[in-house]
């Protein structure tokens, strides 16, 4: 294990071999001063996993990391890296396209077994069987190359290795603007339109136009199955408190799903 960890720390990221060309990530809003400042004021940015509305469900699905090698794709401030390290991981690699995010990760969540590396997810490449666990939080809806990425992750995992990721729910991303719409009687509804038309959407986020990629629930799951994974859990997290106790500003979260969590495993008898 020591030799593999040493190699991972030194290995450069390259594009996928074998004739597969991944699409480059086209934007990095998180390194823009105004955008990053606004993002840094989010409760989950300031207080970590305890302030993440989906954490109560994600934590229950989080793979055991004791003695394992973990990859966090789109690690942000490093909260999940720190959690994995705290659970006894032997090595954790957190990757992100944003230099500002990684600077905060190194400041807020340093640990002897954690390495942070600046890479777009489309540029990552590792030897087969490099990791036992791969996690990703709210990152895969930023890439047009989800299918290729799933195939790569499958290769990077050891037989029996586990993948856990969250994305914005297809109901949340379908229409694109990600805003409540007013009804004629003064109420609001969440618009779902063009659900089966997959591809880029322009959404307003923190005062900026951000490109996200909409996919159906079928695409998220079927792509994993085609890559060879066994799906072990699907979650649509919602506020955990009983309805009367949910803060007013969070009650709309019971009206439509915002996030999707998927857990999958590479078969233990996989040959590659």
C-alpha positions in Angstrom: 0.0 0.0 0.0 2.9 2.4 0.8 4.3 2.1 -2.7 0.9 2.8 -4.4 0.3 5.8 -2.2 3.7 7.2 -3.1 3.0 6.7 -6.8 -0.3 8.5 -6.5 1.3 11.5 -5.0 3.8 11.8 -7.8 1.6 10.7 -10.8 0.7 13.6 -13.2 -2.9 13.8 -14.4 -3.3 13.0 -18.2 -6.2 12.6 -20.6 -7.7 9.1 -20.9 -5.7 6.7 -22.9 -7.3 4.3 -25.4 -8.7 6.9 -27.8 -11.2 8.3 -25.3 -11.1 12.1 -25.2 -12.9 13.8 -22.3 -14.4 17.2 -22.6 -12.5 20.0 -20.8 -14.3 21.8 -18.0 -15.1 25.2 -19.5 -15.5 27.4 -16.5 -14.2 27.9 -13.0 -16.4 30.5 -11.3 -15.0 29.6 -7.9 -11.7 31.4 -8.5 -13.5 34.7 -9.3 -13.2 37.0 -6.3 -16.9 38.0 -6.0 -18.3 34.5 -6.5 -15.8 32.9 -4.1 -16.6 35.5 -1.4 -20.3 34.8 -1.7 -19.7 31.0 -1.7 -17.6 31.3 1.4 -20.5 32.8 3.3 -22.7 29.8 2.8 -23.5 28.0 6.1 -21.9 24.8 4.7 -18.8 26.7 3.8 -18.5 28.3 7.2 -19.6 25.3 9.4 -18.9 22.3 7.3 -20.8 19.0 7.2 -23.1 19.9 10.1 -24.6 22.7 8.1 -25.0 20.6 4.9 -28.7 19.7 4.6 -28.0 16.3 3.0 -25.3 15.2 5.4 -27.6 13.2 7.7 -28.3 10.9 4.8 -24.9 11.0 3.1 -23.2 10.1 6.4 -25.3 6.9 6.7 -24.1 5.8 3.3 -20.5 6.9 3.6 -18.2 3.9 3.0 -15.9 2.6 5.8 -12.5 4.3 5.2 -10.4 2.6 7.9 -7.0 1.7 6.3 -8.3 2.6 2.8 -7.3 4.9 0.0 -9.9 7.5 -0.7 -10.4 9.9 -3.7 -12.7 13.0 -3.3 -13.6 14.5 -6.6 -14.5 18.2 -6.4 -13.4 18.3 -2.7 -14.1 22.0 -2.2 -13.1 23.0 1.3 -12.1 19.5 2.2 -14.9 18.6 4.6 -15.4 15.1 3.3 -11.6 14.5 3.1 -11.3 15.4 6.7 -14.2 13.1 7.6 -12.6 10.2 5.7 -9.3 10.9 7.4 -10.9 11.0 10.8 -12.4 7.6 10.2 -9.0 6.1 9.8 -8.2 6.4 6.0 -4.6 5.5 5.1 -4.6 8.1 2.3 -7.0 10.7 1.1 -6.6 12.7 -2.2 -8.9 15.7 -2.6 -9.0 17.2 -6.1 -10.7 20.4 -7.3 -10.4 22.8 -10.2 -10.4 25.8 -7.9 -7.1 27.0 -6.4 -9.1 29.2 -3.9 -11.1 26.2 -2.7 -8.0 24.1 -2.2 -6.2 26.9 -0.3 -9.2 27.0 2.1 -9.1 23.2 2.3 -5.5 23.2 3.3 -6.2 25.9 5.9 -9.4 24.5 7.4 -8.9 20.7 7.0 -5.2 19.8 7.1 -4.3 16.2 8.0 -1.2 14.1 7.7 -2.9 11.6 5.4 -4.7 14.2 3.1 -3.2 15.5 -0.1 -5.0 18.3 -2.0 -4.3 18.5 -5.7 -5.6 21.0 -8.3 -7.2 19.2 -11.2 -10.4 19.4 -13.2 -12.3 16.1 -12.9 -12.1 15.6 -16.6 -8.2 15.6 -16.4 -7.8 13.0 -13.6 -6.1 9.8 -14.5 -4.7 7.1 -12.2 -3.5 3.5 -12.5 -6.2 0.8 -12.3 -7.1 -0.2 -8.7 -5.6 3.0 -7.2 -8.5 3.6 -4.7 -10.8 1.7 -2.4 -13.3 4.5 -2.1 -14.3 7.4 -4.4 -16.6 10.1 -3.1 -17.9 13.3 -4.7 -20.3 16.0 -3.4 -22.3 18.2 -5.7 -19.8 18.1 -8.5 -20.8 15.7 -11.3 -23.6 18.1 -12.6 -20.8 20.5 -13.6 -19.3 18.1 -16.2 -20.5 17.1 -19.6 -18.4 13.9 -19.3 -20.3 12.0 -16.7 -20.3 8.7 -18.7 -16.6 8.7 -19.3 -15.9 9.7 -15.7 -18.0 6.7 -14.4 -15.9 4.4 -16.6 -12.7 5.8 -15.3 -13.8 5.7 -11.6 -14.7 2.0 -12.2 -11.1 1.4 -13.3 -9.6 3.3 -10.5 -11.4 1.3 -7.9 -10.2 -2.0 -6.5 -12.6 -4.9 -6.8 -15.2 -4.4 -4.1 -14.4 -0.7 -4.0 -17.2 1.8 -3.4 -18.5 5.0 -5.0 -20.7 7.5 -3.2 -21.8 10.8 -4.8 -24.4 13.5 -4.6 -25.7 15.7 -7.4 -28.4 18.2 -7.9 -31.7 16.3 -8.4 -32.9 16.0 -12.0 -36.2 17.6 -10.9 -34.1 20.6 -9.7 -32.0 20.9 -12.9 -34.5 20.2 -15.6 -36.0 23.6 -16.3 -32.7 25.3 -15.9 -33.2 28.6 -14.0 -33.6 26.9 -10.7 -36.1 29.4 -9.4 -39.6 29.2 -8.0 -42.2 30.4 -10.5 -45.2 32.5 -9.4 -48.7 31.3 -10.1 -51.7 33.5 -11.1 -53.1 33.3 -7.5 -49.8 34.6 -6.0 -48.4 31.2 -5.0 -45.3 29.5 -6.2 -44.5 26.2 -8.0 -41.3 24.6 -9.0 -41.2 24.4 -12.8 -40.1 21.1 -14.4 -39.7 21.3 -18.1 -37.7 19.7 -20.9 -36.9 16.9 -18.4 -35.9 14.4 -21.2 -33.8 17.0 -23.0 -30.4 16.4 -21.4 -27.5 18.8 -21.6 -26.3 22.2 -20.4 -28.5 24.6 -18.5 -27.8 28.2 -17.5 -28.6 28.8 -13.8 -28.3 31.9 -11.7 -26.2 31.1 -8.6 -24.6 33.7 -6.3 -25.3 36.5 -8.8 -23.5 34.7 -11.6 -24.7 32.6 -14.6 -23.3 29.1 -14.1 -23.4 26.2 -16.5 -24.7 23.0 -15.1 -25.6 19.7 -17.0 -29.0 18.2 -16.6 -29.4 14.4 -16.8 -32.4 12.2 -16.1 -32.5 9.8 -13.1 -32.3 7.0 -15.7 -29.1 8.4 -17.1 -27.5 8.8 -13.7 -28.3 5.2 -12.7 -28.1 3.4 -16.1 -24.7 4.8 -16.8 -23.3 3.3 -13.6 -24.8 -0.1 -14.5 -23.3 0.0 -18.0 -19.9 0.9 -16.5 -20.1 -2.3 -14.4 -21.2 -1.0 -11.0 -23.8 -2.5 -8.7 -26.1 0.2 -7.3 -26.5 -0.2 -3.6 -28.6 2.8 -2.6 -30.4 5.8 -4.0 -31.5 8.7 -1.7 -33.5 11.9 -2.2 -32.6 13.7 1.1 -35.0 16.1 2.7 -35.0 18.0 6.0 -34.7 15.5 8.9 -36.9 17.4 11.4 -40.6 16.8 11.7 -42.5 19.3 9.5 -43.7 21.6 12.4 -40.0 22.0 13.5 -38.5 22.8 10.1 -37.4 26.5 9.9 -39.6 28.6 7.7 -36.8 29.2 5.2 -36.4 25.4 4.7 -40.0 24.4 4.3 -39.9 24.7 0.5 -37.4 21.9 0.6 -40.3 19.5 1.3 -42.0 20.6 -1.9 -39.4 19.2 -4.4 -36.2 17.2 -4.2 -33.0 19.3 -4.5 -30.4 16.6 -4.3 -29.8 13.0 -5.3 -27.4 10.6 -3.6 -26.2 7.4 -5.2 -24.1 4.7 -3.7 -22.5 2.0 -5.9 -20.0 -0.8 -5.7 -17.5 -2.4 -8.1 -18.1 -6.2 -8.0 -15.7 -8.0 -5.7 -14.9 -10.5 -8.5 -14.3 -7.8 -11.1 -11.3 -8.7 -13.3 -10.2 -5.1 -13.9 
